């Protein structure tokens, strides 16, 4: 079995088997991180470009480490300090990168669909590292990997995703991935943050945190995007935090062994209280560790394609 | 499409067992005992053969030799040329390889490229005092300067023949067969 595609743009188009293959492959890559020499020669001679049009610490570092541990050459391009700030279009930048024979382009962009647009126009493999409010497939995959690792299965479990669902690419990727693997999903948030008609994606909607996390196996908290404050989504941060912020007391409403996840960056004291983020239920740092292994698996499986040069 | 022209059994259950018994004794003899000895099987068949050797060495010396498993996929030199990457399994080396005498175990020694990859992988775990190689079948046609220290059977073969080791652990009757087959798309053997 293999991943017979050029690009990874979202979890929506992946089959259950393809997701399973990526997660299984990632198990082997996780072992490499525990070695003294955390590097294998697999992608020697391949070039990976990280093209980041939005700020990122975790995802960019994670992709960079993943590429480097596979011996690929990794170059980072960010908006500041590149000709992007001189007004070059996305397509022109990408074509120039391709002209330098890059094998893979990892892109993060504020516009939904940017990765797909790129994939259509370049021969290099394109990996979506987050496009607008559309998808963030590798985050979804590392969340699936972490849940499967901690709970042993995904089929039949119940996952609550709480926060600004409407603007969250993490939520969308997770909903696609989790439903394909047979989990039940609840989304929780104020009505302003839940898109209309989201039930069609196979989730149930809750506006009350207590009712939403009752008996769930996993609680996924989303970051409240502080830059959106004042746009009428919620009155004040303090009020949001009172009602939807996950505290130690509120966590008791879920199963006693429920996992608490967060894609980062965490706003401590807003959507999640420090004692929960650092508590025993929290797997937030496991998510980060697993992210590198999952991204290595994705790079490895996509590299089975003939290189653009050959 | 593969058309098998003929298939011949070279070695049966008893034959495999006798070869492994002799190899086990040779390993002990060459290393003057089991001090610092470790076995590492190369996936998939080498792993089972390493386990069998471990058992045989235990029967003779009453010592449990540390035994590991190597998946060489990430170290192959033909990854880019394959249409699909092979399925990746885990590597498990549950002991410190530094200063050990590691005996690599594989089923068939052919071009030597698998062993080259295995050496690369093993040496990333540390610096063994020595690495030795045990194979059930040496079929010739080396493409690299590699030779085995312990050989079950030397088997002269044609380059387009295939040698397969089938084992109980994989749900087969123990045997070694030689196949002459022709593929329409003429893929090179790994």
Contacts between the chains, C-beta under 8 A, distances in Angstrom:
chain1	res1	chain2	res2	distance
A	1	B	84	7.7
A	1	B	87	6.5
A	2	B	83	7.8
A	2	B	84	3.4
A	2	B	85	5.9
A	4	B	84	7.2
A	21	B	87	7.9
A	24	B	87	7.9
A	24	B	88	7.9
A	25	B	87	7.7
A	25	B	88	5.0
A	27	B	90	6.3
A	28	B	71	6.8
A	28	B	88	4.6
A	28	B	89	6.3
A	28	B	90	4.8
A	28	B	91	7.3
A	29	B	88	7.8
A	31	B	90	5.6
A	31	B	91	6.4
A	31	B	92	7.7
A	35	B	124	6.8
A	35	B	125	6.6
A	36	B	125	7.5
A	36	B	126	7.2
A	37	B	124	4.6
A	37	B	125	7.6
A	39	B	124	7.5
A	40	B	74	4.1
A	40	B	75	6.6
A	40	B	121	7.7
A	40	B	124	7.3
A	41	B	74	7.2
A	41	B	75	6.0
A	41	B	120	6.8
A	42	B	73	7.9
A	42	B	74	4.3
A	42	B	75	7.4
A	42	B	79	6.4
A	70	B	74	7.8
A	300	B	74	7.8
A	300	B	85	6.4
A	300	B	88	7.2
A	301	B	85	6.3
A	303	B	79	7.4
A	303	B	80	7.5
A	303	B	85	7.2
A	304	B	79	7.7
A	304	B	82	6.8
A	304	B	83	7.0
A	304	B	84	5.3
A	304	B	85	4.1
A	306	B	80	7.6
A	307	B	80	6.5
A	310	B	80	7.7
